[in-house]
């Protein structure tokens, strides 16, 4: 109930104002790289971004190569968090996906841009010294690096090409928000399982989107042998991480989905 009120009376009100004034509302939330912290502080990412015109994330240098390619035996950090914003955009029919700090000049900056582009982020806010009057901490910004113009051209061109296309992933990875809300070991296991499955799918060259409870219960339609989102994209298979609860409505819709030809894969702990 609280999450629904937050969606409608805060994010929804601002989205309605933006629409009425012919502008687009873009916003990121908090702790996107940590699913447990994100759910605890914001309720439900996908509910919050349901009516936002440009869903977003915030990259505070979490996506530099040394951070992404760091061994984490616990799967405690979700470096695929840009997928939250792009999945919300795909699920709810939004063409643009925003990143505050979508990369910048230099090798690390270009890496961060590409990392987010291939995960569907197409409105990249580029960081480069000298593009504003002052630097961080009140310091005077230096001259822009020599590759800044090419970097910005690349970001704009790549983002435009992605935005005019239609998302094509046919696999959905269920986001276990209800299990996380219950807390305890089950929540931690659901978080770690989801993060691990996201990487494993990528390692097998399988693209995917997060699939939320709203879409499962009501927003997505059952057509074309799967769940079809508001972008016209159809998920032929849904992978469920380790989780302990699902709504009755969601379970009934899953049964309809399977009858229509969809594939459902449960991984790890399942307890209704």
C-alpha positions in Angstrom: 0.0 0.0 0.0 2.8 2.4 1.0 4.6 1.7 -2.3 1.5 2.3 -4.3 0.8 5.6 -2.6 4.5 6.7 -3.1 4.1 5.9 -6.8 0.9 7.8 -7.3 1.2 10.8 -5.0 4.9 11.6 -5.5 6.3 10.3 -8.7 2.9 10.2 -10.4 2.0 13.8 -9.5 5.3 15.1 -11.0 4.9 13.0 -14.1 1.4 14.4 -14.6 2.7 17.9 -14.2 5.4 17.3 -16.7 3.0 15.9 -19.2 0.6 18.8 -18.8 3.5 21.3 -19.4 4.9 19.4 -22.4 8.2 18.4 -20.7 9.6 15.1 -19.7 10.2 14.0 -16.2 13.4 12.1 -15.6 14.5 10.8 -12.2 16.7 8.2 -10.6 16.2 6.7 -7.1 18.6 5.7 -4.4 21.0 2.7 -3.9 20.2 1.2 -7.3 23.3 -1.0 -7.2 22.1 -2.6 -3.9 18.7 -4.3 -4.3 18.1 -4.7 -0.6 18.9 -1.0 0.2 16.9 0.1 -2.9 13.7 -1.8 -1.8 14.1 -0.6 1.8 14.4 3.1 0.9 12.2 3.4 -2.2 9.6 0.6 -1.9 9.7 -0.7 -5.4 11.8 0.7 -8.3 9.3 -0.3 -11.0 6.3 1.1 -9.2 8.1 4.4 -8.6 9.1 4.6 -12.3 5.7 3.5 -13.7 4.6 6.9 -14.9 7.9 8.7 -15.2 8.6 9.7 -18.8 12.3 8.9 -18.7 13.3 6.3 -16.1 16.9 6.7 -14.8 19.8 5.5 -12.7 22.8 7.2 -11.1 26.3 6.0 -11.8 28.8 7.2 -9.2 31.8 5.6 -10.8 30.4 2.1 -9.9 30.8 1.1 -13.5 34.5 1.7 -14.1 36.4 -1.4 -15.2 38.1 -2.0 -11.8 34.7 -2.0 -10.1 32.8 -4.1 -12.6 35.5 -6.8 -12.9 36.0 -7.4 -9.3 35.5 -10.8 -7.8 32.5 -10.9 -5.5 31.8 -14.4 -4.2 28.6 -13.2 -2.4 27.0 -11.5 -5.4 26.3 -8.6 -3.1 26.6 -5.8 -5.6 24.4 -5.6 -8.7 26.6 -4.0 -11.4 23.8 -4.6 -13.9 21.7 -1.9 -12.2 21.4 0.1 -15.5 19.0 -2.7 -16.4 16.6 -1.4 -13.8 16.0 1.8 -15.8 16.0 0.2 -19.3 13.7 -2.5 -18.2 11.3 0.0 -16.7 11.3 1.9 -20.0 10.7 -1.3 -22.0 8.0 -2.6 -19.7 6.0 0.7 -19.7 6.6 1.9 -23.3 9.1 4.7 -22.8 11.7 5.2 -25.6 14.4 7.0 -23.5 16.5 5.8 -20.5 18.6 8.3 -18.6 21.8 7.9 -16.7 23.2 10.7 -14.5 26.9 10.2 -15.2 26.6 8.1 -18.3 30.4 8.0 -18.9 32.8 10.6 -20.1 36.2 11.2 -21.8 39.1 8.8 -21.6 39.3 5.0 -21.5 37.3 4.5 -18.3 34.6 7.0 -19.4 34.2 5.3 -22.7 34.0 2.0 -21.0 31.2 3.2 -18.7 29.3 4.6 -21.7 29.5 1.3 -23.6 28.6 -0.7 -20.5 25.4 1.3 -20.2 24.5 1.5 -23.9 24.5 -2.3 -24.3 22.2 -2.5 -21.3 19.7 -0.1 -23.0 20.6 3.3 -21.5 20.3 5.8 -24.3 20.2 9.3 -22.7 23.7 9.5 -21.3 24.6 12.5 -19.2 28.3 12.8 -20.1 30.9 14.1 -17.6 33.9 16.1 -18.8 36.0 18.8 -17.2 35.6 22.3 -18.5 31.9 21.9 -19.5 30.7 24.0 -16.7 32.0 27.0 -14.8 33.2 25.2 -11.6 34.5 21.8 -10.7 33.7 19.7 -7.7 34.4 21.2 -4.3 34.4 24.8 -5.8 37.5 24.2 -7.8 37.9 25.8 -11.2 37.3 23.3 -14.0 40.2 22.7 -16.4 40.0 22.6 -20.2 38.0 19.7 -21.7 40.1 16.7 -22.7 40.8 16.6 -26.5 38.4 13.7 -27.1 35.4 15.4 -25.5 33.7 16.4 -28.7 34.0 13.0 -30.2 32.8 11.4 -26.9 29.7 13.6 -26.9 29.0 12.9 -30.6 29.3 9.2 -29.9 27.0 9.3 -26.9 24.3 11.2 -28.9 24.6 9.1 -32.0 24.5 5.7 -30.2 21.7 6.8 -27.8 19.6 8.1 -30.7 20.0 4.8 -32.6 18.9 2.8 -29.6 16.0 5.1 -28.8 14.4 4.7 -32.2 14.5 0.9 -32.2 12.4 -1.6 -30.3 13.8 -3.7 -27.5 14.2 -7.3 -28.5 15.1 -9.4 -25.4 12.8 -12.4 -25.2 13.8 -13.5 -21.7 12.6 -11.8 -18.5 14.3 -12.0 -15.1 11.7 -11.6 -12.3 12.5 -9.0 -9.7 11.6 -10.5 -6.3 10.4 -7.4 -4.5 7.8 -9.1 -2.4 10.3 -11.6 -1.0 12.7 -8.7 -0.2 10.0 -6.8 1.6 9.6 -9.8 4.0 13.3 -9.4 5.0 15.5 -11.9 6.7 17.7 -14.6 5.0 15.1 -15.1 2.3 15.5 -11.5 1.2 19.3 -11.7 1.1 19.1 -15.0 -0.9 16.6 -13.5 -3.4 18.9 -10.5 -3.9 22.1 -12.6 -4.4 20.3 -15.1 -6.7 18.9 -12.3 -8.9 22.3 -10.7 -9.3 24.0 -14.0 -10.1 21.3 -15.0 -12.6 21.7 -11.7 -14.5 25.4 -12.3 -15.0 25.0 -15.9 -15.9 22.4 -15.1 -18.6 24.8 -12.5 -20.1 27.7 -14.9 -20.0 25.6 -17.3 -22.2 24.8 -14.4 -24.6 21.2 -14.2 -23.5 19.8 -10.7 -23.2 17.1 -10.1 -20.6 14.9 -7.5 -18.9 13.7 -7.3 -15.3 10.1 -8.2 -15.0 8.2 -6.8 -12.1 5.0 -7.7 -10.2 3.0 -4.9 -11.8 3.7 -6.4 -15.2 3.1 -9.9 -14.1 -0.2 -9.1 -12.5 -1.7 -6.6 -14.8 0.3 -4.3 -17.1 1.8 -6.9 -19.6 -0.7 -8.8 -21.8 -0.5 -12.4 -22.7 -0.1 -12.5 -26.5 2.2 -13.9 -29.2 3.0 -16.9 -27.0 4.3 -14.8 -24.1 4.0 -11.7 -22.0 4.0 -8.6 -24.2 5.0 -5.3 -22.6 3.9 -1.7 -23.5 6.8 -1.4 -26.0 5.5 -4.3 -28.0 8.3 -6.6 -26.8 7.3 -10.2 -26.0 9.0 -12.3 -23.3 8.9 -16.0 -24.3 10.5 -17.1 -21.0 10.6 -15.9 -17.4 13.4 -16.9 -15.0 12.5 -16.7 -11.3 15.4 -16.3 -8.8 15.3 -17.9 -5.3 12.2 -16.5 -3.7 9.5 -17.4 -1.1 6.3 -15.6 -2.1 4.3 -14.6 -5.1 0.8 -13.0 -5.3 -2.2 -15.2 -6.1 -2.9 -12.9 -9.0 0.6 -13.3 -10.3 0.5 -17.1 -9.9 -2.8 -17.3 -11.8 -1.3 -15.1 -14.6 1.7 -17.4 -14.8 -0.5 -20.4 -15.3 -2.2 -18.5 -18.2 1.2 -17.7 -19.6 2.3 -21.3 -19.6 -0.9 -22.4 -21.3 -0.3 -19.7 -24.0 3.2 -21.2 -24.7 5.4 -19.3 -22.3 8.3 -20.9 -20.4 8.7 -20.5 -16.7 12.0 -21.4 -15.0 12.4 -21.4 -11.2 16.0 -21.4 -9.8 16.9 -22.0 -6.2 14.5 -21.9 -3.2 10.8 -21.7 -3.9 8.3 -21.7 -1.0 4.8 -20.4 -1.4 
